């Protein structure tokens, strides 16, 4: 029983880490995109 719970927690933790990485990746891409647009406006 403890072994099964441990494996389940590992799966939940790895899934949570994957979702967190995707979330941060999308946020970084959006920040870079906004920063690039601001730079393009200032460069004109």
N, CA, C, O and CB atoms as a CASP TS submission, in Angstrom:
PFRMAT TS
TARGET T0000
AUTHOR 0000-0000-0000
METHOD Language model
MODEL 1
PARENT N/A
ATOM      1  N   UNK     1       0.840  -1.204   0.000  1.00  0.00           N
ATOM      2  CA  UNK     1       0.000   0.000   0.000  1.00  0.00           C
ATOM      3  C   UNK     1       0.871   1.249   0.000  1.00  0.00           C
ATOM      4  O   UNK     1       0.631   2.178  -0.770  1.00  0.00           O
ATOM      5  CB  UNK     1      -0.948   0.009   1.222  1.00  0.00           C
ATOM      6  N   UNK     2       1.877   1.269   0.861  1.00  0.00           N
ATOM      7  CA  UNK     2       2.753   2.452   0.910  1.00  0.00           C
ATOM      8  C   UNK     2       3.467   2.615  -0.438  1.00  0.00           C
ATOM      9  O   UNK     2       3.636   3.729  -0.932  1.00  0.00           O
ATOM     10  CB  UNK     2       3.797   2.328   2.075  1.00  0.00           C
ATOM     11  N   UNK     3       3.879   1.492  -1.016  1.00  0.00           N
ATOM     12  CA  UNK     3       4.583   1.549  -2.298  1.00  0.00           C
ATOM     13  C   UNK     3       3.677   2.159  -3.371  1.00  0.00           C
ATOM     14  O   UNK     3       4.122   2.990  -4.163  1.00  0.00           O
ATOM     15  CB  UNK     3       5.053   0.133  -2.727  1.00  0.00           C
ATOM     16  N   UNK     4       2.409   1.747  -3.397  1.00  0.00           N
ATOM     17  CA  UNK     4       1.477   2.256  -4.403  1.00  0.00           C
ATOM     18  C   UNK     4       1.263   3.757  -4.210  1.00  0.00           C
ATOM     19  O   UNK     4       1.241   4.523  -5.173  1.00  0.00           O
ATOM     20  CB  UNK     4       0.126   1.503  -4.328  1.00  0.00           C
ATOM     21  N   UNK     5       1.105   4.163  -2.948  1.00  0.00           N
ATOM     22  CA  UNK     5       0.895   5.590  -2.681  1.00  0.00           C
ATOM     23  C   UNK     5       2.123   6.385  -3.107  1.00  0.00           C
ATOM     24  O   UNK     5       2.001   7.469  -3.677  1.00  0.00           O
ATOM     25  CB  UNK     5       0.588   5.832  -1.181  1.00  0.00           C
ATOM     26  N   UNK     6       3.312   5.841  -2.829  1.00  0.00           N
ATOM     27  CA  UNK     6       4.550   6.529  -3.187  1.00  0.00           C
ATOM     28  C   UNK     6       4.631   6.711  -4.702  1.00  0.00           C
ATOM     29  O   UNK     6       4.965   7.794  -5.183  1.00  0.00           O
ATOM     30  CB  UNK     6       5.777   5.745  -2.671  1.00  0.00           C
ATOM     31  N   UNK     7       4.324   5.643  -5.456  1.00  0.00           N
ATOM     32  CA  UNK     7       4.370   5.733  -6.914  1.00  0.00           C
ATOM     33  C   UNK     7       3.355   6.759  -7.409  1.00  0.00           C
ATOM     34  O   UNK     7       3.637   7.534  -8.323  1.00  0.00           O
ATOM     35  CB  UNK     7       4.099   4.354  -7.555  1.00  0.00           C
ATOM     36  N   UNK     8       2.170   6.757  -6.797  1.00  0.00           N
ATOM     37  CA  UNK     8       1.145   7.710  -7.215  1.00  0.00           C
ATOM     38  C   UNK     8       1.619   9.139  -6.969  1.00  0.00           C
ATOM     39  O   UNK     8       1.415  10.010  -7.815  1.00  0.00           O
ATOM     40  CB  UNK     8      -0.178   7.447  -6.468  1.00  0.00           C
ATOM     41  N   UNK     9       2.246   9.389  -5.830  1.00  0.00           N
ATOM     42  CA  UNK     9       2.748  10.730  -5.528  1.00  0.00           C
ATOM     43  C   UNK     9       3.835  11.128  -6.520  1.00  0.00           C
ATOM     44  O   UNK     9       3.898  12.286  -6.932  1.00  0.00           O
ATOM     45  CB  UNK     9       3.292  10.795  -4.087  1.00  0.00           C
ATOM     46  N   UNK    10       4.696  10.181  -6.912  1.00  0.00           N
ATOM     47  CA  UNK    10       5.738  10.489  -7.886  1.00  0.00           C
ATOM     48  C   UNK    10       5.111  10.899  -9.217  1.00  0.00           C
ATOM     49  O   UNK    10       5.578  11.838  -9.863  1.00  0.00           O
ATOM     50  CB  UNK    10       6.675   9.278  -8.081  1.00  0.00           C
ATOM     51  N   UNK    11       4.051  10.193  -9.629  1.00  0.00           N
ATOM     52  CA  UNK    11       3.392  10.546 -10.890  1.00  0.00           C
ATOM     53  C   UNK    11       2.768  11.931 -10.794  1.00  0.00           C
ATOM     54  O   UNK    11       2.867  12.731 -11.724  1.00  0.00           O
ATOM     55  CB  UNK    11       2.318   9.504 -11.255  1.00  0.00           C
ATOM     56  N   UNK    12       2.119  12.211  -9.653  1.00  0.00           N
ATOM     57  CA  UNK    12       1.493  13.524  -9.483  1.00  0.00           C
ATOM     58  C   UNK    12       2.562  14.612  -9.497  1.00  0.00           C
ATOM     59  O   UNK    12       2.368  15.667 -10.100  1.00  0.00           O
ATOM     60  CB  UNK    12       0.679  13.581  -8.164  1.00  0.00           C
ATOM     61  N   UNK    13       3.700  14.354  -8.828  1.00  0.00           N
ATOM     62  CA  UNK    13       4.758  15.367  -8.757  1.00  0.00           C
ATOM     63  C   UNK    13       5.353  15.625 -10.139  1.00  0.00           C
ATOM     64  O   UNK    13       5.584  16.777 -10.505  1.00  0.00           O
ATOM     65  CB  UNK    13       5.864  14.925  -7.777  1.00  0.00           C
ATOM     66  N   UNK    14       5.606  14.559 -10.916  1.00  0.00           N
ATOM     67  CA  UNK    14       6.182  14.742 -12.246  1.00  0.00           C
ATOM     68  C   UNK    14       5.192  15.471 -13.159  1.00  0.00           C
ATOM     69  O   UNK    14       5.597  16.305 -13.969  1.00  0.00           O
ATOM     70  CB  UNK    14       6.577  13.377 -12.858  1.00  0.00           C
ATOM     71  N   UNK    15       3.904  15.162 -13.033  1.00  0.00           N
ATOM     72  CA  UNK    15       2.892  15.839 -13.854  1.00  0.00           C
ATOM     73  C   UNK    15       2.831  17.312 -13.482  1.00  0.00           C
ATOM     74  O   UNK    15       2.750  18.174 -14.357  1.00  0.00           O
ATOM     75  CB  UNK    15       1.499  15.179 -13.676  1.00  0.00           C
ATOM     76  N   UNK    16       2.869  17.606 -12.170  1.00  0.00           N
ATOM     77  CA  UNK    16       2.826  18.995 -11.702  1.00  0.00           C
ATOM     78  C   UNK    16       4.053  19.760 -12.191  1.00  0.00           C
ATOM     79  O   UNK    16       3.944  20.920 -12.588  1.00  0.00           O
ATOM     80  CB  UNK    16       2.742  19.048 -10.158  1.00  0.00           C
ATOM     81  N   UNK    17       5.222  19.115 -12.164  1.00  0.00           N
ATOM     82  CA  UNK    17       6.448  19.768 -12.627  1.00  0.00           C
ATOM     83  C   UNK    17       6.352  20.062 -14.124  1.00  0.00           C
ATOM     84  O   UNK    17       6.785  21.123 -14.573  1.00  0.00           O
ATOM     85  CB  UNK    17       7.686  18.883 -12.327  1.00  0.00           C
ATOM     86  N   UNK    18       5.793  19.137 -14.896  1.00  0.00           N
ATOM     87  CA  UNK    18       5.649  19.336 -16.343  1.00  0.00           C
ATOM     88  C   UNK    18       4.717  20.506 -16.622  1.00  0.00           C
ATOM     89  O   UNK    18       5.021  21.357 -17.458  1.00  0.00           O
ATOM     90  CB  UNK    18       5.118  18.054 -17.023  1.00  0.00           C
ATOM     91  N   UNK    19       3.583  20.554 -15.926  1.00  0.00           N
ATOM     92  CA  UNK    19       2.626  21.650 -16.126  1.00  0.00           C
ATOM     93  C   UNK    19       3.258  22.977 -15.723  1.00  0.00           C
ATOM     94  O   UNK    19       3.047  23.993 -16.385  1.00  0.00           O
ATOM     95  CB  UNK    19       1.330  21.404 -15.313  1.00  0.00           C
ATOM     96  N   UNK    20       4.037  22.972 -14.635  1.00  0.00           N
ATOM     97  CA  UNK    20       4.686  24.207 -14.186  1.00  0.00           C
ATOM     98  C   UNK    20       5.692  24.682 -15.229  1.00  0.00           C
ATOM     99  O   UNK    20       5.770  25.877 -15.515  1.00  0.00           O
ATOM    100  CB  UNK    20       5.387  23.994 -12.823  1.00  0.00           C
ATOM    101  N   UNK    21       6.465  23.752 -15.802  1.00  0.00           N
ATOM    102  CA  UNK    21       7.446  24.141 -16.820  1.00  0.00           C
ATOM    103  C   UNK    21       6.741  24.724 -18.039  1.00  0.00           C
ATOM    104  O   UNK    21       7.181  25.738 -18.583  1.00  0.00           O
ATOM    105  CB  UNK    21       8.314  22.931 -17.233  1.00  0.00           C
ATOM    106  N   UNK    22       5.648  24.092 -18.474  1.00  0.00           N
ATOM    107  CA  UNK    22       4.905  24.607 -19.633  1.00  0.00           C
ATOM    108  C   UNK    22       4.360  25.995 -19.322  1.00  0.00           C
ATOM    109  O   UNK    22       4.428  26.892 -20.162  1.00  0.00           O
ATOM    110  CB  UNK    22       3.747  23.646 -20.021  1.00  0.00           C
ATOM    111  N   UNK    23       3.814  26.177 -18.106  1.00  0.00           N
ATOM    112  CA  UNK    23       3.239  27.472 -17.728  1.00  0.00           C
ATOM    113  C   UNK    23       4.309  28.559 -17.740  1.00  0.00           C
ATOM    114  O   UNK    23       4.089  29.642 -18.282  1.00  0.00           O
ATOM    115  CB  UNK    23       2.582  27.388 -16.334  1.00  0.00           C
ATOM    116  N   UNK    24       5.476  28.271 -17.140  1.00  0.00           N
ATOM    117  CA  UNK    24       6.555  29.262 -17.123  1.00  0.00           C
ATOM    118  C   UNK    24       7.079  29.508 -18.534  1.00  0.00           C
ATOM    119  O   UNK    24       7.422  30.640 -18.876  1.00  0.00           O
ATOM    120  CB  UNK    24       7.701  28.800 -16.204  1.00  0.00           C
ATOM    121  N   UNK    25       7.145  28.459 -19.358  1.00  0.00           N
ATOM    122  CA  UNK    25       7.623  28.632 -20.730  1.00  0.00           C
ATOM    123  C   UNK    25       6.712  29.563 -21.515  1.00  0.00           C
ATOM    124  O   UNK    25       7.190  30.438 -22.237  1.00  0.00           O
ATOM    125  CB  UNK    25       7.721  27.280 -21.435  1.00  0.00           C
ATOM    126  N   UNK    26       5.396  29.380 -21.376  1.00  0.00           N
ATOM    127  CA  UNK    26       4.455  30.257 -22.080  1.00  0.00           C
ATOM    128  C   UNK    26       4.568  31.682 -21.562  1.00  0.00           C
ATOM    129  O   UNK    26       4.513  32.630 -22.346  1.00  0.00           O
ATOM    130  CB  UNK    26       3.011  29.746 -21.922  1.00  0.00           C
ATOM    131  N   UNK    27       4.723  31.849 -20.248  1.00  0.00           N
ATOM    132  CA  UNK    27       4.850  33.193 -19.683  1.00  0.00           C
ATOM    133  C   UNK    27       6.111  33.875 -20.198  1.00  0.00           C
ATOM    134  O   UNK    27       6.074  35.053 -20.555  1.00  0.00           O
ATOM    135  CB  UNK    27       4.868  33.135 -18.146  1.00  0.00           C
ATOM    136  N   UNK    28       7.232  33.146 -20.242  1.00  0.00           N
ATOM    137  CA  UNK    28       8.484  33.731 -20.726  1.00  0.00           C
ATOM    138  C   UNK    28       8.342  34.119 -22.194  1.00  0.00           C
ATOM    139  O   UNK    28       8.793  35.191 -22.595  1.00  0.00           O
ATOM    140  CB  UNK    28       9.665  32.743 -20.538  1.00  0.00           C
ATOM    141  N   UNK    29       7.717  33.254 -23.003  1.00  0.00           N
ATOM    142  CA  UNK    29       7.532  33.578 -24.421  1.00  0.00           C
ATOM    143  C   UNK    29       6.688  34.837 -24.567  1.00  0.00           C
ATOM    144  O   UNK    29       6.989  35.684 -25.409  1.00  0.00           O
ATOM    145  CB  UNK    29       6.871  32.400 -25.171  1.00  0.00           C
ATOM    146  N   UNK    30       5.627  34.977 -23.754  1.00  0.00           N
ATOM    147  CA  UNK    30       4.757  36.145 -23.852  1.00  0.00           C
ATOM    148  C   UNK    30       5.509  37.405 -23.432  1.00  0.00           C
ATOM    149  O   UNK    30       5.369  38.450 -24.067  1.00  0.00           O
ATOM    150  CB  UNK    30       3.498  35.957 -22.983  1.00  0.00           C
ATOM    151  N   UNK    31       6.307  37.313 -22.366  1.00  0.00           N
ATOM    152  CA  UNK    31       7.079  38.478 -21.910  1.00  0.00           C
ATOM    153  C   UNK    31       8.091  38.885 -22.976  1.00  0.00           C
ATOM    154  O   UNK    31       8.255  40.073 -23.254  1.00  0.00           O
ATOM    155  CB  UNK    31       7.801  38.171 -20.572  1.00  0.00           C
ATOM    156  N   UNK    32       8.771  37.906 -23.574  1.00  0.00           N
ATOM    157  CA  UNK    32       9.751  38.218 -24.623  1.00  0.00           C
ATOM    158  C   UNK    32       9.048  38.847 -25.819  1.00  0.00           C
ATOM    159  O   UNK    32       9.567  39.791 -26.415  1.00  0.00           O
ATOM    160  CB  UNK    32      10.521  36.943 -25.059  1.00  0.00           C
ATOM    161  N   UNK    33       7.868  38.333 -26.177  1.00  0.00           N
ATOM    162  CA  UNK    33       7.128  38.874 -27.318  1.00  0.00           C
ATOM    163  C   UNK    33       6.726  40.320 -27.051  1.00  0.00           C
ATOM    164  O   UNK    33       6.885  41.179 -27.918  1.00  0.00           O
ATOM    165  CB  UNK    33       5.881  38.018 -27.613  1.00  0.00           C
ATOM    166  N   UNK    34       6.202  40.594 -25.850  1.00  0.00           N
ATOM    167  CA  UNK    34       5.803  41.967 -25.509  1.00  0.00           C
ATOM    168  C   UNK    34       7.027  42.870 -25.498  1.00  0.00           C
ATOM    169  O   UNK    34       6.974  43.989 -26.009  1.00  0.00           O
ATOM    170  CB  UNK    34       5.085  42.012 -24.133  1.00  0.00           C
ATOM    171  N   UNK    35       8.125  42.400 -24.922  1.00  0.00           N
ATOM    172  CA  UNK    35       9.350  43.197 -24.889  1.00  0.00           C
ATOM    173  C   UNK    35       9.849  43.490 -26.299  1.00  0.00           C
ATOM    174  O   UNK    35      10.308  44.598 -26.574  1.00  0.00           O
ATOM    175  CB  UNK    35      10.437  42.476 -24.086  1.00  0.00           C
ATOM    176  N   UNK    36       9.764  42.507 -27.194  1.00  0.00           N
ATOM    177  CA  UNK    36      10.214  42.720 -28.570  1.00  0.00           C
ATOM    178  C   UNK    36       9.329  43.748 -29.274  1.00  0.00           C
ATOM    179  O   UNK    36       9.831  44.588 -30.021  1.00  0.00           O
ATOM    180  CB  UNK    36      10.210  41.391 -29.350  1.00  0.00           C
ATOM    181  N   UNK    37       8.018  43.688 -29.041  1.00  0.00           N
ATOM    182  CA  UNK    37       7.113  44.667 -29.652  1.00  0.00           C
ATOM    183  C   UNK    37       7.411  46.068 -29.133  1.00  0.00           C
ATOM    184  O   UNK    37       7.416  47.025 -29.907  1.00  0.00           O
ATOM    185  CB  UNK    37       5.643  44.298 -29.372  1.00  0.00           C
ATOM    186  N   UNK    38       7.660  46.200 -27.829  1.00  0.00           N
ATOM    187  CA  UNK    38       8.010  47.507 -27.262  1.00  0.00           C
ATOM    188  C   UNK    38       9.310  48.013 -27.878  1.00  0.00           C
ATOM    189  O   UNK    38       9.422  49.193 -28.210  1.00  0.00           O
ATOM    190  CB  UNK    38       8.142  47.421 -25.720  1.00  0.00           C
ATOM    191  N   UNK    39      10.298  47.122 -28.034  1.00  0.00           N
ATOM    192  CA  UNK    39      11.574  47.513 -28.629  1.00  0.00           C
ATOM    193  C   UNK    39      11.372  47.955 -30.076  1.00  0.00           C
ATOM    194  O   UNK    39      11.992  48.920 -30.523  1.00  0.00           O
ATOM    195  CB  UNK    39      12.584  46.350 -28.560  1.00  0.00           C
ATOM    196  N   UNK    40      10.496  47.245 -30.818  1.00  0.00           N
ATOM    197  CA  UNK    40      10.237  47.609 -32.210  1.00  0.00           C
ATOM    198  C   UNK    40       9.576  48.987 -32.275  1.00  0.00           C
ATOM    199  O   UNK    40       9.889  49.784 -33.159  1.00  0.00           O
ATOM    200  CB  UNK    40       9.343  46.545 -32.898  1.00  0.00           C
ATOM    201  N   UNK    41       8.662  49.267 -31.342  1.00  0.00           N
ATOM    202  CA  UNK    41       8.016  50.584 -31.339  1.00  0.00           C
ATOM    203  C   UNK    41       9.035  51.672 -31.021  1.00  0.00           C
ATOM    204  O   UNK    41       9.017  52.734 -31.642  1.00  0.00           O
ATOM    205  CB  UNK    41       6.854  50.621 -30.318  1.00  0.00           C
ATOM    206  N   UNK    42       9.925  51.421 -30.059  1.00  0.00           N
ATOM    207  CA  UNK    42      10.930  52.426 -29.708  1.00  0.00           C
ATOM    208  C   UNK    42      11.944  52.593 -30.834  1.00  0.00           C
ATOM    209  O   UNK    42      12.478  53.687 -31.021  1.00  0.00           O
ATOM    210  CB  UNK    42      11.646  52.039 -28.403  1.00  0.00           C
ATOM    211  N   UNK    43      12.217  51.537 -31.582  1.00  0.00           N
ATOM    212  CA  UNK    43      13.227  51.603 -32.639  1.00  0.00           C
ATOM    213  C   UNK    43      12.717  52.411 -33.832  1.00  0.00           C
ATOM    214  O   UNK    43      13.519  52.911 -34.620  1.00  0.00           O
ATOM    215  CB  UNK    43      13.625  50.189 -33.089  1.00  0.00           C
ATOM    216  N   UNK    44      11.400  52.546 -33.977  1.00  0.00           N
ATOM    217  CA  UNK    44      10.886  53.277 -35.131  1.00  0.00           C
ATOM    218  C   UNK    44      11.052  54.753 -35.042  1.00  0.00           C
ATOM    219  O   UNK    44      10.656  55.475 -35.957  1.00  0.00           O
ATOM    220  CB  UNK    44       9.474  52.979 -35.322  1.00  0.00           C
TER
END
